[in-house]
């Protein structure tokens, strides 16, 4: 793949050769090689002339860079706002049974505890929309849309709906905005103004509300 992309010096006979290159260009891995790993079983960095067998404990008496450096960054509130058209705030996150987009955990028996992304909704918001637990709910934002089964619960506050992002079939990040933090560029998955409506036929609703308008990656959140 690297050669197809224009790389010319990607001729490795085996993985050990790749490790040798890492050792050449990364000071903390200077002494690491497959032979050393085979001999010792494992090697913890830094591994260099001062610690030829690796470093069992990096910080013993003090931290190598002092006690830490903290920088105060300016707080800038989100530009996302609720309106009559989008009166709810959607926030997204994880659930214990699944990990990130679920590429690993969805292949395990964990799906017995969490087999799909659900939309948690406060009873007051659910009653106003005629939604009960198990109903399909269409979620639309300024950015896109998705459709999920509802869970009516007081775990969320009135005016807030919550869902996870572990199952790609639901394309939940199509509804989140492209806003990001000015300092870290971390996507703003926690604040998206949305509307939620009860849906009787999810497939029909999807045809009128395309769920694939844009797709964000789902990094660690």
MISENU-10458 format. One line per 4 residues: number of its first residue (from 0); for each residue y, z, x of N, C-alpha, C, O. Coordinates in Angstrom, 3 decimals. Each point is the difference from the previous one (the first is absolute). Layout:
<recs>
NUM> Y Z X Y Z X Y Z X Y Z X | ...
</recs>
This chain:
<recs>
0> -1.203 0.000 0.832 1.203 0.000 -0.832 1.255 0.000 0.867 0.963 -0.710 -0.286 | -0.986 1.523 1.361 1.161 0.045 0.890 0.257 -1.359 0.638 1.149 -0.416 0.141 | -2.208 -0.267 0.239 0.165 -1.328 0.619 0.569 -1.000 -1.000 0.828 -0.839 0.356 | -1.274 0.930 -1.605 0.536 -0.901 -1.021 1.480 0.253 -0.232 0.735 -0.899 -0.407
4> -0.297 2.141 0.670 1.404 0.356 -0.168 0.833 -0.283 1.242 1.199 0.279 0.024 | -1.839 -0.838 1.022 0.738 -0.367 1.199 -0.266 0.862 1.206 0.560 -0.259 1.066 | -1.400 1.285 -1.190 -0.326 0.840 1.150 -0.824 -0.777 1.020 -0.894 -0.761 -0.368 | 1.193 0.952 1.632 -0.702 -0.766 1.050 -0.844 0.878 0.921 -0.896 -0.496 0.683
8> 1.180 1.800 -0.662 -0.706 0.882 0.939 -0.898 0.984 -0.732 -0.047 1.181 0.347 | -0.656 -1.657 -1.344 -0.839 0.880 -0.809 -1.477 -0.317 0.229 -0.760 -0.201 -0.947 | 0.373 0.161 2.203 -1.399 -0.287 0.335 -0.676 1.284 0.466 0.053 0.346 1.180 | -0.686 0.354 -2.108 -0.668 1.257 0.314 -1.510 -0.197 -0.083 -0.517 -0.566 -0.963
12> -0.178 1.047 1.994 -1.457 -0.128 0.007 -0.647 1.022 -0.919 -1.065 -0.254 -0.564 | 1.706 1.417 0.411 -0.570 1.067 -0.825 1.107 0.994 -0.339 1.097 -0.091 0.551 | -1.369 1.048 -1.457 1.025 0.978 -0.369 0.496 0.827 1.172 1.146 0.450 -0.003 | -1.997 -0.241 1.013 0.432 0.769 1.159 1.170 -0.645 0.719 0.847 0.694 0.564
16> -0.797 -2.020 -0.580 1.110 -0.711 0.642 1.309 0.258 -0.736 1.065 0.051 0.616 | -1.144 0.109 -1.927 1.186 0.324 -0.780 0.487 1.405 0.355 1.200 0.235 0.146 | -2.148 0.692 -0.008 0.368 1.358 0.396 0.642 0.007 1.379 0.940 0.755 0.247 | -1.443 -1.592 0.651 0.585 -0.086 1.340 1.455 -0.460 -0.068 0.843 0.491 0.750
20> -0.550 -1.427 -1.643 1.379 -0.479 -0.138 0.897 1.096 -0.585 1.140 0.170 0.431 | -1.657 0.565 -1.405 0.756 1.114 -0.560 0.334 0.998 1.096 1.124 0.497 0.067 | -2.094 -0.200 0.794 0.217 0.953 1.091 1.060 -0.494 0.977 0.734 0.801 0.580 | -0.651 -2.110 -0.397 0.984 -0.546 0.939 1.424 0.116 -0.521 0.933 0.180 0.781
24> -0.761 -0.281 -2.080 1.354 -0.082 -0.544 0.468 1.289 -0.688 1.174 0.119 -0.351 | -2.075 0.839 0.157 0.358 1.240 -0.692 -0.189 1.179 0.932 -1.138 0.343 0.321 | 2.218 0.294 0.127 -0.110 1.078 1.003 -0.936 1.132 -0.393 -0.719 0.517 0.855 | 0.706 -0.116 -2.118 -0.853 1.128 -0.390 -1.483 -0.364 -0.009 -0.848 0.890 -0.073
28> 0.518 -2.184 0.146 -1.399 -0.445 0.011 -0.404 -0.584 1.357 -1.026 -0.672 0.106 | 1.820 0.925 0.914 -0.215 -0.639 1.300 -1.431 0.139 0.498 -0.561 -0.959 0.531 | -0.037 2.127 -0.690 -1.335 0.224 0.557 -1.145 -0.253 -0.953 -1.156 0.208 0.371 | 1.431 -0.648 -1.580 -1.055 -0.175 -0.998 -0.737 -1.318 0.213 0.621 -1.044 0.200
32> -1.934 1.102 -0.245 -0.835 -1.201 0.066 -1.271 0.265 -0.798 -0.325 1.149 -0.301 | -0.390 -2.216 -0.039 -1.255 0.185 -0.718 -1.007 0.760 0.854 -0.787 0.791 -0.520 | 0.809 -1.027 1.832 -0.918 0.721 0.886 0.281 1.499 -0.042 -0.928 0.807 -0.056 | 2.231 -0.429 0.083 0.344 1.418 -0.057 -0.402 0.612 -1.338 -0.503 1.123 -0.044
36> 0.720 -1.849 -1.033 -0.381 0.495 -1.322 -1.511 0.168 -0.092 -0.482 0.985 -0.559 | -0.279 -1.951 1.111 -1.465 0.115 0.002 -0.459 1.215 0.796 -0.972 0.656 -0.373 | 1.668 -0.354 1.469 -0.407 1.106 0.866 0.358 1.351 -0.601 -0.785 0.945 0.076 | 1.976 -0.851 -0.676 0.461 1.291 -0.520 -0.296 0.196 -1.485 -0.001 1.130 -0.490
40> -0.243 -2.194 -0.208 -0.243 0.089 -1.438 1.251 -0.196 -0.825 -0.042 -0.653 -1.043 | 1.157 1.207 1.493 1.291 -0.209 -0.650 1.092 0.331 1.003 -0.203 0.785 0.926 | 1.357 -1.392 -1.124 1.134 0.224 0.893 1.245 0.170 -0.847 0.297 -0.839 -0.851 | 0.428 1.915 1.078 1.252 0.233 -0.710 1.173 -0.306 0.925 0.023 0.410 1.161
44> 0.947 -1.137 -1.702 1.173 -0.326 0.801 0.949 1.181 0.029 -0.069 0.867 -0.871 | 0.963 -0.815 1.864 0.163 -0.921 1.129 -1.186 0.033 0.975 -0.584 1.050 0.270 | 0.262 -2.213 0.233 -1.045 -0.142 1.004 0.592 -0.853 1.115 0.137 -1.215 -0.136 | 0.220 1.884 1.266 0.678 -0.692 1.092 -0.349 0.685 1.318 -0.966 0.759 0.076
48> 1.755 -1.031 0.957 -0.301 0.580 1.316 0.059 1.521 -0.035 -0.752 0.663 0.715 | 1.641 -0.097 -1.541 0.124 1.450 -0.091 -1.126 0.619 -0.840 -0.326 1.176 0.161 | -0.255 -1.965 -1.046 -1.095 0.479 -0.855 -1.058 -1.085 -0.086 -0.106 -0.671 -1.027 | -0.688 0.480 2.092 -0.940 -1.125 0.068 -1.110 0.044 -1.042 -0.579 -1.036 -0.326
52> 0.274 2.225 -0.203 -1.031 0.101 -1.036 0.600 0.202 -1.389 -0.703 0.364 -0.944 | 1.990 -0.600 0.831 0.669 0.193 -1.277 0.596 1.385 -0.116 -0.119 0.819 0.912 | 0.760 -0.561 -2.038 0.693 1.262 -0.232 -0.604 0.687 -1.213 0.178 -0.442 -1.135 | -0.899 1.533 1.394 -0.675 0.702 -1.103 1.003 0.554 -1.006 -0.203 -0.113 -1.209
56> 1.290 0.717 1.709 1.045 0.550 -0.859 1.347 -0.473 0.527 0.371 0.310 1.132 | 0.360 -1.058 -1.950 1.251 -0.581 0.488 1.075 1.055 0.208 0.661 0.009 1.038 | -0.477 0.876 -2.005 1.067 0.995 0.075 -0.626 1.377 0.203 -0.639 0.532 -0.908 | 0.819 0.047 2.095 -0.574 1.309 0.307 1.082 1.071 0.001 0.001 0.884 -0.857
60> 0.916 -0.959 1.811 1.062 1.005 0.107 1.271 -0.413 -0.724 0.766 0.850 -0.455 | -0.543 -2.152 0.349 1.212 -0.478 -0.657 -0.228 -1.436 -0.429 -1.010 -0.610 0.353 | 1.943 0.075 -1.109 -0.086 -1.399 -0.397 0.647 -0.865 1.068 1.010 0.382 0.590 | -1.597 -1.555 -0.342 0.460 -0.812 1.118 1.417 -0.517 -0.207 0.676 -0.329 0.974
64> -0.209 0.248 -2.214 1.350 -0.503 -0.265 0.917 1.088 -0.545 0.982 -0.294 -0.681 | -1.301 1.543 0.979 0.820 1.070 -0.530 -0.444 0.384 -1.397 -1.099 -0.350 -0.431 | 1.953 1.069 -0.272 -0.357 0.508 -1.321 0.262 -0.995 -1.125 -0.248 0.301 -1.168 | 0.734 -1.449 1.507 0.230 -1.001 -1.028 1.457 -0.387 -0.117 0.893 0.765 0.363
68> -0.667 -1.940 -0.865 1.361 -0.491 -0.189 0.160 -0.419 -1.454 -0.733 -0.854 -0.497 | 1.679 1.453 -0.163 0.209 -0.286 -1.404 1.358 -0.670 -0.193 1.003 0.425 0.574 | -0.986 -1.464 -1.378 1.233 -0.728 -0.278 0.284 0.050 -1.492 -0.889 -0.235 -0.819 | 2.107 0.536 0.480 0.408 0.027 -1.398 0.407 -1.406 -0.412 0.898 -0.595 0.597
72> -1.553 0.071 -1.607 0.356 -1.322 -0.501 0.732 0.141 -1.327 -0.248 0.931 -0.767 | 1.131 -1.846 0.515 0.806 0.044 -1.215 -0.870 -0.232 -1.223 -0.829 -0.910 -0.012 | 1.012 1.726 -1.013 -0.716 -0.183 -1.264 0.718 -1.044 -0.845 1.187 0.126 -0.298 | -1.924 -1.143 -0.075 0.538 -1.016 -0.893 -0.868 -0.031 -1.250 -1.181 -0.333 0.094
76> 1.715 0.662 -1.245 -0.806 0.017 -1.228 -0.469 -1.400 -0.358 0.605 -0.996 0.395 | -1.677 0.941 -1.138 -0.550 -1.286 -0.422 0.987 -0.762 -0.881 0.802 0.595 -0.721 | -0.877 -1.879 0.794 0.818 -0.839 -0.881 -0.713 -0.281 -1.315 0.591 -0.571 -0.917 | -1.860 0.970 0.818 -0.776 -0.225 -1.215 0.500 0.928 -1.104 0.178 1.198 0.219
80> 0.045 -1.756 -1.398 0.520 0.774 -1.121 -0.779 -0.329 -1.276 -0.389 -1.144 -0.235 | 0.172 2.182 -0.584 -0.594 -0.242 -1.310 1.065 -0.563 -0.935 1.192 0.269 0.148 | -1.652 -1.050 -1.105 0.875 -0.590 -1.012 -0.725 0.038 -1.339 -1.134 0.472 -0.084 | 1.778 -0.960 -0.946 -0.667 -0.079 -1.299 -1.215 -0.920 0.072 -0.992 0.214 -0.696
84> 1.076 -1.239 1.544 -1.125 -0.934 0.146 -1.110 0.603 0.843 -1.177 -0.251 -0.258 | 1.534 1.042 1.262 -0.980 0.635 0.887 0.293 1.508 0.038 0.631 0.483 0.940 | -1.085 0.258 -1.952 0.411 1.394 -0.145 -0.836 1.017 0.767 0.372 1.171 0.061 | -1.488 -1.586 0.523 -0.892 0.925 0.684 0.048 -0.208 1.514 0.364 -1.074 0.477
88> -0.734 2.107 0.264 -0.129 -0.117 1.447 -1.482 -0.024 0.356 -0.738 0.929 -0.326 | 0.313 -1.983 0.988 -1.373 -0.104 0.505 -0.045 0.500 1.430 0.794 -0.415 0.844 | -1.734 1.311 -0.583 -0.248 0.432 1.370 -1.484 -0.183 0.289 -0.828 0.177 -0.893 | 0.486 -0.524 2.112 -1.389 -0.282 0.344 -0.452 0.848 1.173 0.821 0.494 0.773
92> -2.128 -0.326 -0.643 -0.540 0.801 1.086 -1.514 -0.061 0.045 -0.611 -0.934 -0.518 | 0.008 1.941 1.145 -1.445 0.023 0.199 -0.673 0.968 -0.968 0.650 0.786 -0.689 | -1.981 -0.877 0.665 -0.833 1.000 -0.658 -1.082 0.394 0.999 -0.342 -0.786 0.883 | -0.194 1.979 -1.011 -0.904 0.536 1.007 -1.226 -0.869 0.238 -0.453 -0.116 1.138
96> -0.089 -0.493 -2.174 -1.271 -0.710 0.126 0.108 -1.319 0.752 -1.011 -0.508 0.484 | 2.212 -0.063 -0.373 0.164 -1.298 0.639 1.004 0.097 1.133 0.832 0.906 0.047 | -0.933 -1.886 0.887 0.884 -0.003 1.165 0.778 -1.300 0.058 -0.586 -1.080 0.076 | 1.912 1.184 -0.112 0.885 -1.169 0.063 -0.457 -1.078 -0.969 -0.227 0.303 -1.172
100> 0.082 -1.555 1.612 -0.359 -1.052 -0.948 -1.479 0.002 -0.334 -0.467 -0.878 -0.724 | -0.285 1.855 1.241 -1.386 0.177 -0.405 -0.997 -0.964 0.606 -1.139 -0.068 -0.461 | 1.533 -0.684 1.488 -0.905 -0.974 0.591 -1.316 0.641 0.459 -1.060 -0.625 -0.046 | 1.152 1.888 0.490 -1.204 0.718 0.416 -0.570 0.851 -1.138 -1.190 -0.081 -0.306
104> 2.037 0.886 -0.310 -0.509 0.980 -0.954 -0.464 -0.615 -1.311 -0.828 0.599 -0.687 | 1.329 -1.771 0.314 -0.473 -0.642 -1.225 -1.450 -0.463 0.122 -0.635 -0.330 -1.002 | 0.114 0.305 2.222 -1.394 -0.419 0.221 -0.947 1.190 0.044 -1.168 -0.146 0.359 | 1.661 1.307 -0.716 -0.792 1.222 0.066 -0.168 0.575 -1.411 0.633 -0.473 -0.944
108> -1.492 1.498 0.803 -0.152 0.651 -1.310 1.270 0.677 -0.504 0.004 0.541 -1.106 | 1.077 -0.557 1.893 1.265 0.587 -0.452 0.497 -0.621 -1.296 0.766 0.624 -0.734 | -1.197 -1.847 0.447 0.458 -0.647 -1.231 -0.492 0.730 -1.239 0.502 -0.239 -1.098 | -1.483 1.130 1.261 -0.456 0.797 -1.141 1.093 0.951 -0.463 0.071 0.341 -1.180
112> 0.791 0.092 2.116 1.101 0.907 -0.348 1.277 -0.771 -0.324 0.785 0.419 -0.851 | -0.584 -1.531 1.523 1.228 -0.771 -0.196 -0.348 -1.476 0.130 -0.100 -0.530 1.107 | -0.082 -0.129 -2.249 -0.477 -1.379 0.026 1.052 -1.034 -0.322 -0.284 -1.197 0.011 | 1.508 1.645 -0.302 1.068 -0.950 -0.281 1.340 0.726 0.115 0.067 1.228 -0.046
116> 0.990 -2.012 0.196 1.346 0.570 -0.011 0.400 0.259 -1.453 -0.145 -0.871 -0.857 | 0.645 2.066 0.593 0.417 0.394 -1.342 1.490 0.301 -0.014 0.569 0.381 1.022 | 0.057 -0.549 -2.169 1.416 0.310 -0.149 0.135 1.357 -0.686 -0.348 0.146 -1.172 | 0.854 0.844 1.905 0.226 1.317 -0.579 1.353 0.012 -0.702 1.009 -0.436 0.554
120> -1.008 0.945 -1.789 1.207 -0.032 -0.830 0.142 1.329 -0.750 -0.983 0.529 -0.520 | 2.189 -0.001 0.466 0.252 1.261 -0.702 -0.221 -0.191 -1.504 0.294 -1.068 -0.537 | -0.812 2.100 -0.145 -0.257 -0.125 -1.450 1.205 -0.470 -0.813 -0.161 -0.763 -0.953 | 1.377 1.212 1.319 1.181 -0.416 -0.766 0.233 -1.503 0.130 0.304 -0.672 -0.986
124> -0.445 0.142 2.209 0.187 -1.441 0.208 -1.128 -0.794 -0.654 0.216 -1.090 -0.530 | -1.418 1.652 0.577 -1.141 -0.684 -0.614 0.145 -0.054 -1.515 -0.254 -1.035 -0.616 | 0.666 2.160 0.014 0.162 0.035 -1.453 1.065 -0.987 -0.462 -0.161 -0.661 -1.025 | 1.246 0.565 1.784 1.075 -0.922 -0.380 -0.459 -1.445 0.041 0.602 -0.858 -0.644
128> -1.657 0.577 1.392 -0.494 -1.374 0.149 -1.334 -0.225 -0.696 -0.576 -1.084 0.090 | 0.092 2.092 -0.773 -1.272 -0.126 -0.701 -1.184 -0.134 0.936 -0.991 -0.652 -0.329 | 1.092 1.267 1.488 -1.035 -0.126 1.025 -0.888 1.233 0.006 0.492 1.126 -0.068 | -1.795 -1.337 0.149 -0.960 1.082 0.155 -0.814 -0.227 1.268 -0.054 -1.110 0.531
132> -0.574 2.177 -0.058 -0.849 -0.121 1.184 -1.066 -1.066 -0.232 -0.678 0.002 -1.027 | 0.537 -0.904 1.980 -0.969 -1.094 -0.105 0.601 -1.309 -0.453 -0.615 -1.053 0.172 | 1.829 1.094 -0.760 0.661 -1.237 -0.419 0.463 -0.793 1.220 0.282 0.568 1.056 | -0.209 -1.887 -1.219 0.601 -0.841 1.029 1.513 0.053 -0.143 0.540 -0.022 -1.106
136> 0.131 0.093 2.246 1.461 0.059 0.000 0.536 -1.068 0.952 -0.405 -0.081 1.160 | 1.319 -0.730 -1.673 0.665 -0.981 0.842 1.228 0.610 0.644 0.839 0.592 -0.680 | -0.734 -0.737 1.992 1.113 0.576 0.758 0.813 -1.135 0.591 -0.535 -0.814 0.752 | 1.813 0.743 -1.077 0.878 -1.036 0.529 1.183 0.641 0.715 0.485 1.061 -0.393
140> -0.037 -1.725 1.443 1.182 0.436 0.748 0.870 -1.217 0.268 -0.298 -1.097 -0.470 | 1.373 1.290 1.225 0.844 -1.123 0.377 -0.737 -0.934 0.962 0.369 -1.163 0.159 | -1.419 1.695 0.481 -0.689 -0.767 1.039 -1.248 -0.711 -0.496 -0.294 -1.105 0.456 | -0.445 1.708 -1.376 -1.264 -0.585 -0.423 -0.653 0.838 -1.072 0.674 0.739 -0.717
144> -2.002 -0.850 0.602 -0.692 0.670 -1.094 -1.450 0.255 0.349 -0.564 -0.628 0.897 | -0.031 1.569 -1.630 -1.434 0.255 0.097 -0.437 0.639 -1.310 0.842 0.355 -0.825 | -2.142 -0.205 0.625 -0.526 0.616 -1.214 -1.097 0.980 0.392 -0.885 -0.331 0.789 | 0.945 1.549 -1.348 -0.884 1.094 0.390 -0.434 0.798 -1.225 0.646 -0.040 -1.047
148> -1.743 0.760 1.199 -0.392 0.937 -1.041 0.844 1.269 0.124 0.356 0.415 1.102 | -0.047 0.183 -2.230 0.856 1.173 -0.009 -0.801 1.296 0.072 -1.117 0.091 -0.509 | 1.712 0.897 1.147 -0.464 1.387 -0.056 1.198 0.842 -0.423 0.983 0.104 0.733 | -1.069 0.488 -1.904 1.098 0.819 -0.499 -0.165 1.408 0.562 -1.028 0.641 -0.222
152> 2.025 -0.162 0.942 -0.122 1.265 0.709 1.367 0.614 0.256 0.995 -0.711 0.141 | -0.956 2.035 -0.084 1.232 0.691 0.329 0.166 0.176 1.500 0.921 0.681 0.453 | -1.817 -1.299 0.324 0.157 0.051 1.464 1.267 -0.715 0.439 0.576 0.337 1.034 | -0.135 -1.325 -1.814 1.231 -0.713 0.332 1.124 0.491 -0.910 -0.241 0.511 -1.093
156> 1.465 -0.679 1.568 1.168 0.422 -0.767 0.357 -1.062 -1.047 -0.332 -1.172 0.171 | 0.999 1.572 -1.240 0.501 -1.003 -0.944 0.891 -1.000 0.720 0.825 0.379 0.831 | -0.990 -1.637 -1.148 0.798 -1.038 0.645 -0.606 -0.554 1.264 0.542 -0.932 0.595 | -1.681 1.504 -0.168 -0.669 -0.452 1.229 -1.424 -0.436 -0.325 -0.702 0.676 -0.752
160> 0.275 -1.798 1.316 -1.398 -0.417 -0.080 -0.522 -0.143 1.425 0.752 -0.310 0.924 | -2.044 0.541 -0.765 -0.594 0.032 1.343 -1.305 -0.780 0.015 -0.780 0.050 -0.952 | 0.552 -0.771 2.043 -1.289 -0.643 0.186 -0.333 -0.050 1.482 0.859 0.209 0.857 | -2.124 -0.489 -0.574 -0.463 -0.164 1.379 -0.011 -1.483 0.348 0.377 -0.838 -0.819
164> -0.810 0.518 2.034 0.030 -1.400 0.455 -1.288 -0.345 0.741 0.016 -0.762 0.967 | -1.131 1.328 -1.428 -1.257 -0.134 0.735 -0.813 -1.233 -0.388 -0.900 -0.393 0.742 | 1.192 -0.221 -1.877 -0.841 -1.084 -0.514 0.813 -1.287 -0.115 0.941 -0.091 -0.788 | -1.321 -0.894 1.586 0.776 -1.235 0.087 0.026 -0.770 -1.316 0.921 -0.782 -0.235
168> -1.924 0.990 -0.632 -0.053 -0.751 -1.250 1.220 0.260 -0.878 0.321 -0.811 -0.869 | 0.362 1.934 1.090 1.129 0.347 -0.860 1.341 -0.454 0.571 0.996 -0.017 -0.724 | -0.949 -0.347 1.986 1.215 -0.554 0.609 1.226 0.864 -0.290 1.055 -0.512 -0.376 | -1.204 1.827 0.555 1.101 0.893 -0.394 1.277 -0.218 0.795 1.097 0.225 -0.512
172> -1.232 -0.657 1.750 1.211 -0.184 0.806 0.802 -1.240 -0.397 1.067 -0.258 0.558 | -1.576 -0.500 -1.512 0.832 -1.093 -0.523 1.159 0.555 -0.820 1.007 -0.680 -0.194 | -1.148 1.907 -0.282 1.055 0.591 -0.825 1.021 0.774 0.824 1.110 0.246 -0.474 | -1.461 0.139 1.692 0.946 0.773 0.806 1.054 -0.911 0.613 -0.207 -1.205 0.144
176> 1.329 1.797 0.212 1.131 -0.797 0.479 -0.158 -0.348 1.473 -0.938 0.449 0.659 | 1.860 -1.248 -0.154 0.029 -0.327 1.420 0.983 0.889 0.762 0.300 -0.264 1.165 | 0.202 1.311 -1.812 0.901 0.932 0.670 -0.719 0.720 1.135 -1.202 0.251 -0.085 | 1.925 0.077 1.134 -0.589 0.731 1.117 1.049 0.909 0.626 1.201 -0.183 -0.194
180> -1.684 1.169 0.950 0.885 0.941 0.663 0.770 -0.694 1.116 -0.571 -0.787 0.755 | 1.852 1.071 -0.649 0.832 -0.696 0.978 -0.385 0.352 1.430 0.154 -0.829 0.897 | -0.654 2.050 -0.663 -0.281 0.444 1.365 -1.397 -0.370 0.451 -0.188 -0.383 1.154 | -0.813 0.487 -2.045 -1.399 -0.216 0.391 -0.597 -1.273 -0.586 -1.075 -0.436 0.412
184> 1.775 -0.156 -1.375 -0.487 -1.181 -0.717 -1.259 0.300 -0.804 -0.739 -0.913 -0.369 | 0.497 2.192 0.099 -1.152 0.387 -0.821 0.244 -0.436 -1.440 1.056 0.302 -0.556 | -2.003 -1.005 -0.063 0.201 -0.468 -1.373 0.186 1.157 -0.969 -0.565 1.078 0.186 | 1.360 -1.311 -1.218 0.295 1.021 -0.989 -0.977 -0.130 -1.171 0.294 -0.624 -1.020
188> -1.465 1.237 1.205 -1.018 -0.065 -1.044 0.130 1.127 -1.024 -0.739 0.022 -0.984 | 1.658 0.902 1.198 0.063 1.184 -0.842 0.994 -0.106 -1.136 -0.034 0.821 -0.917 | 0.915 -1.802 0.946 1.050 -0.092 -1.018 0.125 -1.452 -0.472 0.638 -0.821 0.659 | -1.247 0.517 -1.793 0.131 -1.329 -0.595 0.257 0.167 -1.490 -0.796 0.618 -0.707
192> 1.889 -1.159 0.238 0.319 0.061 -1.426 -0.907 -0.974 -0.755 -0.080 -1.179 0.345 | -0.601 1.680 -1.376 -0.966 -0.824 -0.731 0.094 0.266 -1.501 0.606 0.971 -0.453 | -1.223 -1.865 -0.286 -0.297 0.230 -1.410 -1.517 -0.023 -0.148 -0.690 -0.721 0.721 | 0.176 1.510 -1.655 -1.431 0.057 -0.253 -0.236 -0.169 -1.492 0.628 0.680 -0.811
196> -1.534 -1.586 0.444 -0.291 -0.252 -1.406 -1.507 -0.050 -0.209 -0.749 -0.404 0.889 | 0.321 0.813 -2.053 -1.422 -0.049 -0.345 -0.424 -1.455 -0.143 0.710 -0.809 -0.596 | -1.869 0.487 1.148 -0.507 -1.370 0.007 -1.386 -0.015 -0.633 -0.882 0.754 0.412 | 0.687 -1.613 -1.413 -1.305 -0.071 -0.658 -0.936 -0.991 0.689 -1.216 0.195 0.005
200> 1.774 -1.250 0.573 -0.813 -1.006 0.676 0.558 -0.217 1.402 0.922 -0.798 0.170 | -1.458 1.490 0.844 0.554 -0.090 1.364 0.069 -1.413 0.545 0.992 -0.371 0.628 | -2.039 -0.433 -0.859 0.002 -1.353 0.553 1.120 -0.845 -0.594 0.644 -0.770 0.712 | -0.414 0.911 -2.005 1.087 -0.741 -0.638 1.345 0.471 0.544 0.881 -0.817 0.269
204> -0.717 2.128 -0.107 1.252 0.547 0.529 0.245 -0.506 1.417 1.132 -0.323 0.361 | -2.199 0.254 0.446 0.151 -0.466 1.379 0.502 -1.442 0.042 0.808 -0.355 0.857 | -1.286 -0.466 -1.776 0.427 -1.410 0.004 1.489 -0.126 -0.272 0.637 -0.935 0.485 | -0.069 1.860 -1.250 1.425 -0.035 -0.298 0.831 0.810 0.989 1.226 -0.102 0.014
208> -1.896 0.909 0.816 0.684 0.810 1.009 -0.761 -0.148 1.312 -0.801 0.868 0.345 | 1.035 -1.946 0.391 -0.756 -0.243 1.241 0.052 1.209 0.929 1.076 0.512 0.307 | -2.251 -0.061 0.138 -0.054 1.211 0.823 0.029 -0.304 1.485 0.000 0.923 0.815 | 0.024 -2.200 -0.442 -0.078 -0.353 1.411 1.301 -0.574 0.533 -0.029 -0.842 0.897
212> 1.171 1.273 -1.425 1.266 -0.561 0.440 0.252 0.246 1.475 0.449 -0.903 0.706 | -0.730 2.107 -0.226 0.064 0.283 1.426 -0.908 1.179 0.272 -0.206 0.845 -0.871 | -0.323 -0.785 2.043 -0.948 1.063 0.340 0.445 0.663 1.291 0.112 -0.658 1.035 | 0.144 1.972 -1.094 0.291 0.770 1.209 -1.309 0.473 0.594 -0.972 0.234 -0.719
216> 0.951 -0.094 2.027 -1.116 0.713 0.605 0.115 1.470 -0.370 1.080 0.475 -0.352 | -2.172 0.229 0.430 0.019 1.424 -0.334 -0.300 0.832 1.232 -1.161 0.297 0.280 | 2.163 0.071 0.435 -0.216 0.773 1.207 -0.225 1.463 -0.325 -0.051 0.397 -1.164 | -0.081 0.395 2.214 -0.106 1.430 -0.231 1.277 0.473 -0.658 1.109 -0.323 0.426
220> -1.305 1.107 -1.491 1.173 0.463 -0.722 0.017 1.508 -0.002 0.912 0.607 -0.561
</recs>
